[in-house]
Amino acid sequence: MPPKKDPKTKRDGTKGQKMRGRKSKGIESTLGVRYRALVEQVPAIIYTDSAEVVFQTLYISPQLKTITGYDPEEWIADEDLWSRIILPEDRERVLEEYTRTYAAMVPSISEYRVQTRDGRVIWVSDETRLIRDRKGKPLFWQGVMVDITARKRAEQIQQAIYRIPHAVVTTTGLEELFRSIHGILGELMPVSNLYIALYDPIQDLLSFPYYVDQYDDPPPPAKPKHGLTEYVLRTKKPLWATGAVFTQLVLEGEADVVGTDSVDWIGVPLLVGERVIGVMVTQSYMVGVVYNQEQFDLLKFVSTQVASAIERKLDQQRIADALEYNKTLINSSSLGIGTYDTSGQCILVNEAFTRILGATREQVLAQNYNHIGSWKKSGLLESARQAITSGNETRREIHTTSTFGKEIWLDCRFTPFFSNGEPHLLLSIDDISIAKQAEVDLQVYADRLEQSNRDLQEFAYIASHDLQEPLRKVLAFGDRLANKYGDVLDETGRDYLKRMRDASQRMQTLINDLLAFSRVSTRAQPFIRVDLNSLIEEVISDLENQIDRTQGKVEAADLPTIEADPTQMHQLLQNLINNGLKFHQEDIPPIIQVSANITESECQIIVKDNGIGFDMQYLDRIFKPFQRLHSRMEYEGSGMGLAICRRIVERHSGEITAVSTLGKGSTFIITLPIYQSKGESSHA
């Protein structure tokens, strides 16, 4: 969006500004009613500036308010609004660029940050070009501004994934590496308080080589205690410890209070393979600064890169400190190490070096790098000679193939040094193929996990189905025994028989519920258009006896038509309404209200009851299989109803949650897309 000023205006916009807001007489005819209607449907800000009065805004689309929070009328009336909301770090660059653009009357595109009315910072791509008539006379400037914040966020994360392992190369020590990692994470999320704890299993010591905290000082190295850091270290699992989670861990005896209480706390294990080398922690002491799921997932994702970077940096330091004194230590390094004399002949090589290249020690020691064709082709020979000539370390990444035909990426560093007064060259190579193939590996893992889940679901279905027949026989013979020989049995025998039949009935309920749970994925139907109004009527009809028995009432508002599996939608609504009828308060008839909030792309189905409610600390637990908050003596059931609901909602690319207060009822909120993605599988 160009600055609102005439050609005499200074770049800082302090004088010479023209009054704007008067539309040219021909603008309506130029834009046209149809054009106006079209651009107002585009999910971007469309604007038109005058070609006669420099940078006078004639029109800007309503999407301005959606993206920035500002009204089009406010934008046109306030000639300095655009330049004010550009972040100071970007303002001078953008203003200079648009000054050149408008002076030269050439198209331009720029990306910069602006602050919205509610204080958020977003990235926009702003493109403008001059529109002329058939004779070449300028008519007006046409611009398009698009919100690219999501793209920039993805780029930031991708850059961080690369920069963390790259920091191993660019930093000189662990302290600098830690600061670099802190800085990289700080660009993605709030990490004012960050520390890294490293664990030495040989001495059983936990140390804190990097510790930035606004309240606490770094703890001295010590045996692991019983705090949250040690909990993550012990379990090797990431932990997002909100106040409620921490309280629960304390009550369960899993953790103790250590240091200043924080509002929010995230700790992730630093794993190298299956070995945990430490823990990375960020915490917030401010009520207004709490973490979210995206940030938790981000820390879990980058923890592998951080652990690998720390491990590599530790290896590099070991090499630098012990190269001239202990060749055995070099052989223990995960980096490949080779040493070359003045002539270029290899005189020393470690096991990692030969393993990475897929060659034997004898083959490598017989080589002179001046005569290796692949070195010249890949640029390694140039880097080696440059290191010798300059006396400085050089580095090069190469994409090559090992002796075994394996495609690999190598990070190669040449370090010149003197031994016995003679110049030598140290080559360290690090196989970074894993980092280069990280995204592919993650996708392969996800595909395998999905297949494993499908296999497990199929197994659960088959196993549960095969259990039905022997269970039916137990129930049948139990009924016969009760009918034919019930009078013969004494009171103890009849009690045993009753317990057997009751237990068999409960087992049949569990098996049926397990079958229903597995059928969500294994016996699903394709998505079709489903009228939820008709569906809710069928559900109410099916539950008529239970509604009458509880003297309950089900009130359904107007519901949308969506793409879904009708059988599963029926089961979803039936389970939720049945819950409301089952868990009603004593002497209070249950009332269940079903309503919906609808947008263009999704809908919220809300099922509200006036039942007994539940404590919100159990929110996640109620959606897990076989989880119950009450005994069978109080309320019947297997604890699978809400687990089936969540599985159905997830299969439909939706979300389910609830809010509740003990004694005041519960409200279940299901968010579903109106239209399913193309190619959606019925067995998703």
C-alpha positions in Angstrom: 0.0 0.0 0.0 1.7 3.3 -1.1 2.4 6.2 1.3 -0.3 8.9 1.2 1.7 11.9 0.2 2.4 14.1 -2.9 5.7 14.2 -4.7 7.0 17.0 -2.5 6.4 15.1 0.7 9.5 14.0 2.6 10.1 10.3 3.2 9.1 10.6 6.8 5.7 12.1 5.7 6.1 15.3 7.8 4.9 17.9 5.3 3.4 18.5 1.9 0.6 16.0 2.5 -2.5 16.3 0.3 -6.0 15.9 1.6 -7.7 12.8 0.3 -11.1 11.3 0.2 -12.5 13.0 -2.9 -13.2 10.4 -5.5 -12.7 11.2 -9.1 -15.9 11.5 -11.2 -15.0 8.6 -13.3 -14.1 6.1 -10.6 -17.6 4.5 -10.4 -17.7 4.1 -14.2 -14.1 2.7 -14.1 -14.7 0.2 -11.4 -18.3 -0.6 -12.2 -20.9 -2.2 -10.0 -20.0 -5.7 -11.2 -16.3 -5.1 -10.7 -16.9 -3.8 -7.2 -19.0 -6.9 -6.3 -16.4 -9.2 -7.6 -13.4 -7.7 -5.8 -15.3 -7.6 -2.5 -15.5 -11.4 -2.7 -11.8 -11.9 -3.1 -10.0 -12.9 0.1 -7.5 -10.1 -0.2 -7.5 -6.3 0.1 -8.1 -4.7 -3.4 -7.4 -1.0 -3.6 -7.4 1.7 -6.3 -5.3 4.9 -6.2 -5.7 8.0 -8.4 -3.4 8.5 -11.3 -4.0 12.2 -11.3 -3.5 13.1 -7.6 -0.5 11.2 -6.4 -1.3 8.3 -4.0 -4.9 9.4 -3.4 -6.9 6.3 -2.4 -10.1 6.1 -4.4 -11.4 2.8 -3.3 -10.3 0.0 -0.9 -12.3 -3.3 -0.4 -14.0 -4.3 2.8 -11.5 -7.1 3.3 -9.3 -4.4 4.9 -11.4 -4.7 8.1 -11.2 -8.5 8.1 -7.4 -8.6 7.7 -6.3 -5.4 9.6 -9.4 -4.5 11.7 -9.6 -1.0 10.1 -12.6 0.3 8.2 -12.2 1.3 4.5 -13.7 4.8 5.4 -11.2 5.2 8.2 -8.4 4.2 5.9 -9.3 6.8 3.2 -9.9 9.6 5.7 -6.6 9.1 7.6 -3.8 9.9 5.2 -1.1 8.6 7.5 -2.7 5.4 8.7 -0.9 3.0 6.3 2.6 4.3 7.1 1.8 4.3 10.9 0.9 0.7 11.0 4.0 -0.5 9.2 6.4 -1.9 11.7 9.3 0.5 12.3 11.8 -2.1 11.2 10.2 -2.2 7.8 8.9 1.3 7.4 11.9 3.1 5.8 12.5 0.3 3.3 8.9 0.2 2.2 8.4 3.9 1.9 11.6 4.3 -0.1 10.6 1.5 -2.4 7.1 2.9 -3.1 8.5 6.4 -3.6 10.7 5.0 -6.4 7.8 2.9 -7.8 5.4 5.8 -8.1 8.0 8.1 -9.5 9.0 5.7 -12.2 5.4 4.5 -12.8 6.4 0.9 -12.8 4.8 -2.2 -11.1 6.1 -3.3 -7.7 5.6 -6.0 -5.1 6.8 -5.8 -1.5 6.5 -7.9 1.6 6.4 -6.3 5.0 4.8 -6.4 8.5 1.9 -4.3 9.8 0.3 -4.1 13.2 -3.5 -4.7 13.2 -6.0 -2.8 15.3 -5.9 -5.5 18.0 -2.1 -5.3 18.2 -1.3 -8.5 16.2 1.6 -8.3 13.8 0.9 -9.8 10.4 2.9 -10.2 7.1 1.4 -8.9 3.9 2.4 -9.1 0.3 1.5 -5.7 -1.4 1.5 -5.6 -5.2 0.6 -2.5 -7.3 0.6 -1.7 -11.0 -0.5 1.3 -13.1 -3.6 0.7 -15.3 -3.6 2.7 -18.6 -6.3 3.2 -21.3 -5.9 2.0 -24.9 -3.9 5.1 -25.8 -1.5 4.6 -22.9 -2.9 7.3 -20.7 -2.7 6.5 -17.0 -6.1 5.7 -15.5 -5.4 4.6 -11.9 -3.1 2.5 -9.8 -4.5 -1.0 -9.0 -3.2 -2.8 -5.9 -3.6 -6.1 -4.1 -2.6 -6.8 -0.5 -2.6 -10.4 0.7 -2.1 -11.8 4.3 0.9 -14.1 4.0 1.5 -14.5 7.8 0.9 -18.3 7.6 3.4 -18.7 4.8 6.0 -16.6 6.7 5.4 -18.7 9.9 6.1 -21.9 7.9 9.2 -20.4 6.4 10.4 -19.4 9.9 10.0 -22.9 11.2 11.7 -24.4 8.1 14.6 -22.0 8.5 14.8 -22.8 12.2 15.1 -26.5 11.4 18.0 -25.7 9.1 19.6 -23.1 11.3 19.8 -25.2 14.5 22.1 -27.9 13.0 23.9 -25.2 11.0 24.7 -23.4 14.2 27.0 -26.2 15.1 29.2 -25.1 12.3 28.9 -21.3 12.8 29.5 -21.3 16.6 32.7 -21.8 18.5 31.5 -23.4 21.7 28.6 -24.8 23.6 27.7 -21.5 25.2 27.5 -19.8 21.9 25.5 -22.7 20.4 23.0 -22.4 23.3 22.6 -18.7 22.8 22.1 -19.3 19.1 19.4 -21.9 19.8 17.7 -19.5 22.3 17.7 -16.8 19.6 16.2 -19.1 17.0 13.4 -20.3 19.3 12.8 -16.7 20.4 11.8 -15.8 16.8 9.1 -18.5 16.9 7.6 -18.3 20.4 8.0 -16.6 23.8 11.1 -18.1 25.4 12.3 -15.3 27.7 13.1 -18.0 30.3 15.0 -20.9 28.9 17.4 -23.4 30.3 19.2 -26.6 29.0 20.0 -29.3 31.5 22.5 -32.0 30.5 22.7 -35.4 32.2 25.9 -37.4 32.8 24.8 -41.0 33.4 28.3 -42.1 34.4 28.5 -39.7 37.3 24.7 -39.5 37.7 24.9 -35.7 37.6 22.5 -33.1 36.2 24.1 -29.8 35.2 22.7 -26.6 33.8 25.3 -25.2 31.3 22.7 -22.7 29.9 20.2 -21.0 32.3 18.4 -17.8 31.5 15.7 -17.1 34.1 14.2 -13.8 35.4 14.0 -15.1 39.0 16.1 -18.1 39.8 19.9 -18.6 39.6 21.4 -21.6 37.8 21.4 -24.6 40.1 24.8 -26.2 40.7 25.5 -29.7 39.2 23.8 -32.3 41.4 22.2 -35.7 41.6 18.8 -35.6 39.9 16.1 -34.6 42.4 12.3 -34.8 42.0 11.4 -31.7 40.0 9.7 -31.4 36.7 13.0 -31.4 34.8 13.9 -34.8 36.4 10.3 -36.0 35.6 11.0 -35.4 31.9 14.4 -36.9 32.1 13.0 -40.0 33.9 10.1 -40.5 31.5 11.8 -39.4 28.3 8.5 -37.8 27.4 7.7 -34.1 26.7 5.6 -32.3 29.4 3.4 -29.3 29.2 2.8 -28.5 32.9 0.0 -26.0 33.3 -1.0 -25.2 36.9 -3.5 -28.0 36.9 -1.1 -30.6 35.5 1.6 -29.7 37.9 -0.8 -29.9 40.9 -1.8 -33.4 39.7 1.8 -34.5 39.4 2.5 -33.3 42.9 -0.6 -35.1 44.3 0.5 -38.3 42.5 4.0 -38.0 44.0 5.6 -37.6 40.6 7.2 -34.2 41.2 8.0 -31.7 43.9 8.0 -27.9 43.9 11.5 -26.7 42.9 12.4 -23.0 42.4 9.9 -20.1 41.8 6.4 -21.2 40.8 5.7 -20.5 37.1 2.4 -19.9 35.3 3.2 -22.2 32.4 6.1 -24.7 31.9 7.2 -26.8 28.9 10.0 -29.4 29.1 11.2 -31.6 26.2 13.7 -34.5 26.5 16.9 -34.2 24.4 17.1 -37.6 22.8 19.9 -39.0 20.6 18.4 -42.2 19.4 17.0 -43.9 22.5 19.5 -42.1 24.8 18.5 -39.0 26.7 21.2 -36.5 27.1 19.3 -33.8 28.8 16.2 -31.6 29.0 15.3 -28.2 27.4 12.8 -26.1 29.4 11.0 -22.8 28.8 8.7 -21.3 31.4 6.5 -18.2 31.9 5.9 -16.3 35.1 3.4 -13.9 33.5 -0.3 -14.6 33.6 -0.7 -13.1 30.2 2.0 -15.2 28.6 0.9 -18.9 28.3 1.8 -21.5 25.8 -0.4 -23.2 23.2 -0.5 -26.6 21.5 1.3 -25.3 18.4 4.2 -24.1 20.6 4.3 -27.3 22.5 4.4 -29.3 19.3 7.1 -27.0 17.9 9.4 -27.6 20.9 8.9 -31.3 20.6 9.8 -31.2 16.9 12.9 -29.1 17.3 14.2 -31.0 20.3 15.6 -33.7 18.1 17.5 -31.1 16.1 18.7 -29.4 19.4 19.9 -32.7 20.8 21.7 -33.6 17.6 23.3 -30.1 17.5 24.5 -30.4 21.1 25.8 -33.9 20.6 27.7 -32.7 17.4 29.1 -29.7 19.2 30.2 -31.8 22.1 31.9 -34.1 19.6 33.6 -31.1 17.9 34.9 -29.8 21.2 36.3 -33.2 22.1 38.1 -33.4 18.8 39.5 -29.9 19.1 40.8 -30.5 22.6 42.2 -34.0 22.2 43.3 -34.3 18.5 47.0 -34.0 19.2 47.0 -36.0 22.4 44.6 -38.8 22.0 43.8 -40.5 18.7 41.5 -43.0 20.5 39.2 -40.2 21.4 39.0 -39.2 17.7 37.9 -42.7 16.9 35.0 -42.5 19.4 33.6 -39.5 17.7 30.4 -39.6 15.6 32.1 -37.3 13.1 34.3 -38.7 10.5 38.0 -37.6 11.0 40.8 -37.8 8.5 44.2 -36.2 8.6 46.4 -35.4 5.5 50.0 -34.4 5.3 51.6 -31.7 3.2 51.6 -33.8 0.0 47.9 -34.5 0.4 48.4 -38.1 1.5 45.9 -39.5 4.1 47.8 -40.5 7.2 45.1 -40.9 9.8 41.4 -41.9 9.6 38.8 -42.9 12.2 36.1 -45.5 12.1 33.3 -43.0 11.5 35.1 -41.7 8.5 35.3 -45.1 6.8 31.7 -45.9 7.9 30.3 -42.8 6.4 32.1 -43.2 3.1 31.5 -46.9 2.9 35.2 -47.7 2.4 37.9 -49.7 4.3 40.6 -48.0 6.3 43.2 -49.4 3.9 41.4 -47.9 0.9 41.2 -44.4 2.5 44.8 -44.4 3.7 46.0 -45.2 0.2 44.5 -42.1 -1.2 46.0 -38.7 -2.0 43.3 -36.1 -2.3 45.1 -34.4 -5.2 44.4 -37.5 -7.3 40.8 -38.2 -6.3 38.4 -37.3 -9.1 35.3 -36.9 -6.9 37.1 -34.3 -4.8 37.7 -32.1 -7.8 34.2 -32.6 -9.2 32.5 -31.8 -5.8 34.7 -28.8 -5.0 36.4 -30.5 -2.0 39.8 -30.2 -3.6 39.3 -26.4 -3.9 38.2 -26.1 -0.3 41.2 -28.2 0.9 43.7 -26.0 -1.0 42.0 -22.8 0.1 42.3 -23.9 3.8 46.0 -24.6 3.3 46.6 -21.3 1.5 44.7 -19.1 3.8 45.4 -20.9 7.1 41.7 -20.7 7.9 39.1 -23.3 8.3 36.8 -23.9 5.2 33.6 -25.7 4.9 31.6 -27.3 2.1 28.4 -29.4 1.9 28.4 -32.1 -0.8 25.8 -34.4 -2.2 27.4 -37.7 -3.2 27.2 -41.5 -3.2 29.0 -43.9 -0.8 30.9 -46.9 -2.0 27.8 -49.0 -1.3 25.8 -46.8 -3.6 23.9 -45.0 -0.9 23.0 -41.4 -1.6 24.4 -39.2 1.3 24.8 -35.5 2.2 28.0 -34.6 4.0 29.1 -31.5 5.9 32.9 -31.3 5.3 35.2 -29.0 7.3 38.9 -28.5 6.5 41.1 -27.3 9.4 44.8 -26.5 8.8 47.1 -27.3 11.7 50.8 -27.9 12.4 52.3 -31.1 13.7 56.0 -31.4 14.3 56.5 -28.1 12.5 54.8 -29.4 9.3 51.5 -28.1 7.9 48.7 -30.7 8.0 45.0 -30.7 7.1 42.2 -32.1 9.3 39.1 -33.1 7.5 36.0 -33.7 9.6 32.8 -35.0 7.9 29.4 -35.2 9.3 26.6 -37.2 7.7 23.7 -34.8 7.5 21.5 -37.0 5.3 19.0 -37.3 8.2 18.6 -33.6 8.5 18.2 -33.2 4.7 15.7 -36.0 4.6 13.8 -35.0 7.8 10.6 -34.2 6.1 10.5 -37.3 4.0 11.4 -39.5 7.1 8.6 -37.8 9.1 6.1 -38.6 6.3 7.2 -42.2 6.1 6.9 -42.5 9.8 3.4 -41.0 9.8 2.3 -43.4 7.0 3.6 -46.4 8.9 1.9 -45.2 12.1 -1.4 -44.8 10.2 -1.1 -48.3 8.8 -0.3 -49.7 12.2 -3.3 -48.0 13.6 -5.5 -49.5 10.9 -4.1 -52.9 11.6 -4.7 -52.5 15.3 -8.3 -51.4 14.7 -8.9 -54.3 12.4 -7.5 -56.7 15.0 -9.7 -55.2 17.7 -12.7 -55.7 15.5 -11.9 -59.3 14.6 -10.9 -60.2 18.2 -14.1 -58.6 19.6 -16.2 -60.3 16.9 -14.7 -63.7 17.7 -15.5 -63.3 21.4 -19.2 -62.9 20.7 -20.0 -66.6 20.0 -18.5 -68.1 23.2 -20.0 -65.3 25.2 -23.5 -65.9 23.7 -23.2 -69.6 24.8 -22.3 -68.5 28.4 -25.3 -66.3 28.5 -27.6 -68.9 26.9 -26.6 -71.7 29.3 -26.7 -69.3 32.2 -30.4 -68.5 31.3 -31.1 -72.2 30.9 -29.5 -73.0 34.3 -31.6 -70.2 35.9 -34.8 -71.3 34.3 -34.5 -75.1 34.8 -32.5 -75.5 37.9 -32.9 -72.2 39.7 -35.3 -73.7 42.2 -32.8 -76.5 42.9 -30.0 -74.2 43.8 -29.7 -72.8 47.3 -29.4 -69.0 47.9 -25.6 -69.0 47.6 -25.9 -70.9 44.3 -28.5 -68.5 42.9 -26.2 -65.6 44.0 -23.3 -67.1 42.1 -25.4 -67.7 39.1 -26.7 -64.1 39.1 -23.2 -62.7 39.4 -22.1 -64.9 36.4 -24.9 -63.7 34.3 -24.4 -60.0 35.3 -20.7 -60.3 34.5 -21.4 -61.9 31.2 -23.9 -59.1 30.3 -21.3 -56.5 31.2 -18.7 -58.3 29.0 -21.2 -58.4 26.1 -21.7 -54.6 26.5 -17.9 -54.0 26.5 -17.5 -56.2 23.4 -20.3 -54.4 21.6 -18.9 -51.0 22.5 -15.4 -52.1 21.4 -16.8 -53.3 18.1 -18.6 -50.0 17.7 -15.3 -48.2 18.5 -13.4 -50.1 15.9 -16.1 -49.9 13.3 -15.7 -46.1 13.2 -12.6 -46.7 11.0 -13.0 -50.3 9.8 -16.6 -50.4 8.8 -17.1 -46.7 7.9 -19.3 -45.5 5.0 -18.5 -42.9 2.4 -19.4 -39.3 3.1 -22.7 -38.0 1.7 -25.0 -35.0 2.2 -26.7 -35.5 5.6 -29.6 -33.4 6.9 -29.0 -33.3 10.6 -32.6 -32.2 11.3 -33.9 -35.5 9.9 -31.2 -37.4 11.8 -32.0 -35.8 15.1 -35.7 -36.8 14.7 -34.6 -40.4 14.2 -32.3 -40.3 17.3 -35.1 -38.9 19.5 -37.4 -41.6 18.2 -34.9 -44.3 19.0 -34.5 -42.9 22.6 -38.2 -42.5 23.2 -38.4 -45.2 25.9 -35.5 -43.7 27.8 -36.8 -40.2 27.5 -40.2 -41.4 28.9 -38.5 -43.4 31.7 -36.5 -40.4 32.9 -39.3 -37.9 32.2 -36.8 -36.1 30.1 -37.1 -33.6 27.2 -35.0 -33.1 24.1 -35.1 -29.7 22.3 -33.6 -29.5 18.9 -33.0 -26.2 17.0 -32.4 -25.9 13.3 -29.4 -27.9 12.3 -27.3 -27.8 9.1 -26.8 -30.2 6.2 -23.2 -31.5 6.0 -21.1 -34.0 4.2 -20.8 -36.9 6.6 -21.3 -40.6 7.3 -25.0 -40.7 8.3 -24.7 -43.9 10.4 -21.8 -42.4 12.4 -23.6 -39.0 12.8 -26.6 -40.9 14.2 -24.4 -42.7 16.7 -22.6 -39.5 17.6 -25.9 -37.6 18.4 -27.4 -40.6 20.1 -24.4 -41.1 22.4 -24.4 -37.5 23.5 -28.1 -37.3 24.1 -28.1 -40.6 25.8 -25.3 -39.3 28.1 -27.5 -36.3 29.1 -30.4 -38.6 29.9 -28.3 -41.1 31.8 -26.3 -38.6 34.0 -29.2 -36.5 35.2 -29.6 -35.1 38.6 -31.9 -37.0 41.1 -35.5 -35.7 41.1 -34.7 -33.3 38.3 -36.0 -34.3 34.8 -33.2 -34.1 32.2 -33.4 -31.4 29.5 -31.1 -31.8 26.5 -30.8 -28.9 24.0 -29.3 -29.4 20.6 -28.3 -26.4 18.6 -25.8 -25.3 16.0 -23.6 -22.3 15.0 -22.9 -22.2 11.2 -20.3 -20.5 9.1 -19.4 -20.8 5.5 -17.0 -23.7 6.0 -17.8 -25.3 9.3 -20.5 -25.7 11.9 -20.6 -26.2 15.7 -23.1 -28.7 17.0 -23.8 -27.9 20.7 -25.4 -30.5 23.0 -26.3 -29.0 26.4 -27.8 -30.8 29.4 -28.8 -29.9 33.0 -27.2 -33.1 34.4 -24.7 -33.7 37.2 -21.7 -32.3 35.2 -18.1 -33.2 35.9 -14.8 -31.6 37.1 -13.0 -30.0 34.2 -9.7 -31.6 35.2 -11.1 -34.8 33.8 -11.9 -33.3 30.4 -9.3 -35.3 28.4 -10.0 -38.5 30.4 -13.7 -38.7 29.5 -12.9 -39.1 25.8 -10.5 -42.1 26.3 -11.7 -45.7 26.0 -13.1 -47.4 29.1 -12.7 -44.3 31.2 -15.4 -43.8 33.9 -15.8 -41.0 36.5 -18.5 -43.0 38.4 -18.9 -46.6 39.6 -21.2 -49.1 37.8 -23.3 -49.0 41.0 -24.1 -45.4 40.3 -24.4 -45.4 36.5 -24.4 -48.2 34.0 -22.2 -48.3 30.9 -18.7 -49.3 29.7 -17.0 -45.9 29.4 -16.8 -46.1 25.6 -19.6 -43.7 24.6 -17.5 -40.5 24.5 -14.5 -42.3 23.1 -16.6 -43.4 20.1 -17.8 -39.9 19.8 -14.3 -38.5 19.6 -13.3 -41.2 17.1 -16.2 -40.3 14.8 -15.5 -36.6 15.0 -11.8 -37.1 14.2 -12.7 -39.3 11.2 -14.8 -36.3 10.0 -11.8 -33.9 10.4 -13.4 -32.2 13.3 -12.9 -31.5 17.0 -14.9 -32.3 20.1 -14.6 -30.7 23.6 -16.8 -29.9 26.5 -17.3 -27.4 29.3 -19.0 -28.4 32.6 -19.6 -27.5 36.1 -20.4 -30.0 38.9 -24.1 -29.9 39.6 -24.9 -27.6 36.7 -24.7 -29.7 33.7 -22.4 -30.2 30.7 -22.1 -28.7 27.2 -20.5 -30.7 24.4 -19.2 -28.8 21.4 -18.5 -30.6 18.1 -16.9 -28.6 15.3 -17.2 -30.2 11.9 -16.5 -29.0 8.3 -19.6 -28.4 6.1 -17.8 -30.0 3.2 -15.2 -32.8 3.5 -11.9 -32.5 1.6 -11.8 -34.0 -1.8 -10.6 -37.6 -1.9 -11.6 -38.2 1.7 -11.5 -41.9 2.5 -14.3 -43.6 4.2 -11.7 -45.4 6.3 -9.8 -42.3 7.3 
